Structures are given as C-alpha cells and as structure tokens.
Amino acid sequence: MGGFTWDSITLGRMVYGTDILILLAYYTGALILVLLLSAQLEHPEGWTPERLQALASAQAKSKPTPKAAPAQKPAKPAEPVVENSVTEEPIAEPEEDSQVKTEESRFRRAANFIAQKTPARAKEAANRAALEAKEATAKAAAIASAKAKEAAAKAAAKASAQAKDAAVKAKGAATKFAKNVGYESTAIPENAIVVRHRFLDREWSETWKQRFTWAVQFFFGGLFSALVVCYFKSSGSLASFLLVILLAILLVGNEFLQKKYESFGVSLAFFCLLGTMFMNFAIPHLVHRIGFIWFLISTLLSFGMCALIWKLSHRKKSILVAPAIISIFLIVAYIMNWVPPVPLVLKQKLACQNFDKESYSCDIDDPSLLQTIGLKIPSVHRVDSSEVYFLTSVYAPAKLKAELEYLWYYQDPKTGKYSLTDRISSGRMTINGGRESGFRTFTRKKNVPPGKYRVEIAYKNGAVIGSGTFEVFNEPPEDGFVRDTLR
C-alpha cells in the first residue's frame, strides 16, 4: 500500500523510462521467485549422494559413546565349615580287687555315658553353627545383591541419559543440516532411492519457503500498485473501470496472501495476470504502437513464460489451467473494450464555443461553485447558433502514434438514456506522443439542439480513454463567458 501511494505520486503526470525499468525489475524478481517456488521432488523418497554423505557426517559427529559402569558381582556365600568331633574309646585298666572293680565299673559307666552323650551334643552344636553360618551368608548375599542391583540401575540410568543427550544433539545437527541444504527432513526411509536431483527437483524447507513468499508478495505488490495507477488513468468507461477495481482488490488482497503464495498454482496464476497487464503497458513504449495485435502478443508472451516455468518444474499439466483461463479472459475483455488503452491518458477536456485553433482557446460559461468542484456538469450557452466544440489533450509515450475517434451521445429527455449520434475520426486525430501535457485534438458539432450530451474519446475501434458530459442551452448565460485555453 505504501508502494501504491508512491506510484500515485511518481506516475501521476507521465511515465519515464526509469519507471519502465523499475517495473521490469519487479517482473524479473517475481519470475525468479515463482520459478524457485515451482521446485518439487519427483521422487520424495530419493536421496542424492551429497545428502547421504552430509547426513553420515552429521551423524558421525553426534554419535553417542556412553560407557556403562561395570556391575559389581555379588559376593559368593561362604560354605559352612563343620568340624567332626572325635570320640575316644576308654582304656580298660587291670583288675585288682572287687571294690576297686566296683568303683571302676561305676566310673566306667559314667565315662561311657558321657562318651555316648558327647558326640550328639557336638553334632547338635555343629548343626546349630552351620545353620547360623548359612543364615549369615544368606543375609550377606542379599545385601551384596541389592548393592549390585542399585549400582547397575545407576549405570543404566547414566547410559540412558547419555544416549538421550546424544540423540538430541544428533537431531539438532540434522535439523541444522536440513536448514543449510534446504530439505525438510534428513530421515532416510527404508525404501530410499538414491537419485541425482536437478536444481528444481527438490523440496524447500519451511524457512526458505517463507522467505520466498515474502519476496513474491513484495514484487507482486510493486506491480499491482503501479498497474492500478496506470490503468486507472487510462480508464474512461465503466467496463474498463471495473477491471481497475479488480486490480485494486487484488492489490489490497496481496497484503494477506503471503501464505497462499506457497501454493505454486496460486503464484503462477497471479504471475500470468500481472505479466499480461505489465507487458500490455510496457510493449507500447518499445514499439510505439498500441492495438489488439500488441495486446495479443503481450498475452502470449506472459502465458509462454508460465508454460516455460511449468516445463522446468515437471509439474502436472493441470497447473496451466488457471493461467490459460486468465489469458482467454483478458483477450475477450480487450475485444469487448473492457481493458483500458494504456498507456494513453486523457489529460484535459473542455466543452466550449468560439474556438481559436492557433491558441487552442475558446469561450466557456463562467463556472459556478458546484461546477468548479465537479458536483454539477458544465454548461454551454450557445449564442447566434454557434458550433459546439469539445477539446481534449491525450498523453502518450514519446514516438507513440495512435489514431483517436470521438463519439457523441445525446440523452433522450423522456427515457434519460444516452444514444450514439455521431462517430467522428480523421487523420488530424492521430496523436504523436511525448508531450507532457498531451497531444491536443478537438471535435465540433453544428446545429446542436438543447439537452445533455456525453462525448467519449477513444482509441479508434478500441477502448474509451475518457469522456466528458455537458448541457447545451440556446440562450446567453446569466454570468457571461470567460476565455479558457487548453494547455
């Protein structure tokens, strides 16, 4: 919108060669960016050798090397040691006497009893010691096993953390690699096909897509703003003004279509429209001619550029449907005189009488305040049945020649509708471009009955450049006449 304001000022009077060069730069920039946005992988699963090598390098740098702490082996339980008790047999003493024998027999029985009881008690004590040793060994083994499990868990957690950290680093490296090379993903599918892609056989990353669409929006906006100004200045009929309104709507809509330009079909359709309108404006400055043949050439050149981009992108043919429809519509619109005859611009217009051809001056009714500000149509009060003149000056680029014609319409007082009464053209109405104020021509009409008239000036057999409406009276004006001159 800022560009539209600037173009309204700089293109307000006339178009210079530098203006055409700036528009050409906009068009060239848009061409390059639309070409880049047309890129698409023919084999989405395909990988180039360069991508495989870059990915392998990125993975090698970020490969995790975790070292797990060795798990402690549980202590081997000690085997219980049981000492065998030894029982000594009593040694019999020689008999001496019966008393001695009796005492000896008593002691022997006691000794035998003790001897018999001692192994059982020893065995019981050994078993008890073995059981206690086994329980102690089991407790020691359980404690050692718990410590070993805890150490193993800590080592596994540490190894897992190192693996996750390495995975994050690898993903970061892969993402950085993807941004650098412009691919969305570096994950190799199982059914990957290694192919050698061409420049446009690729998929841009989201970052680059956003950059491209912002640039497309800028170049499209520059073209829209300039074309709206130029076509508005050349529009002289309601039909041609509707086309200008369409361009103005697209100019405003361009401010909100940045994401839409990611679609190659949308970008190509807008590029076709802008290309045709731009070439229709620029070619007359080069060949110094206007007409249907040159508009047709402009349309074919623009569509040809779209076809070339399609050919390079290897997209489906259906992508050209929108550009083809736009081209056909514009050709029909030109035939129907809906396209303003750029770069012709109506600079001045004047309805008067008593015209002097040398100075291009004539008498006009002294305008009222409402007529001055445009809220009331001008009037022509005829005196002595004088002729009514309609003077115009039309701007055209230097060296451009174009034949004009005037169309006189009279409004029926009963129906209020205008009907064509005269179509006037001659060799003196062939303009030569280059004059900043425009090439001056005039038309006149005798025996003009009172009423409202509209005079249109148009490219011969083409679109209307501009028009003027006025009312004729067969009586002198109340406020008299003033002399005016067409610059």
Secondary structure, DSSP 4 states (H G I P E B T S, - for coil): -HHHHHHHHHTSS---HHHHHHHHHHHHHHHHHHHHHT---SSTTEE-HHHHHHHHHHHHHT-----PPPPPPPPPPPPP--PPP--PPPPPPPP--HHHHHHHHHHHHHHHHHHHHHHHHHHHHHHHHHHHHHHHHHHHHHHHHHHHHHHHHHHHHHHHHHHHHHHHHHHHHHHHHHHHHT-S--PPPTT-EE----TTSS---HHHHHHHHHHHHHHHHHHHHHHHHHHHHH--SHHHHHHHHHHHHHHHHGGG-TTGGGSHHHHHHHHHHHHHHHHHHHHHHHHS--SHHHHHHHHHHHHHHHHHHHHHHT--GGGGHHHHHHHHHHHHHHHTT-S--TT-EEEEEEEEEEEETTTTEEEEE---HHHHTTSS--EEE-STTPPEEEEEEEE--TT-EEEEEEEEEEE-TTT--EEEEEEE--GGGEEE---TT-EEEEEEESS--SEEEEEEEEETTS-EEEEEEEEEESS--SS-EEEEE--
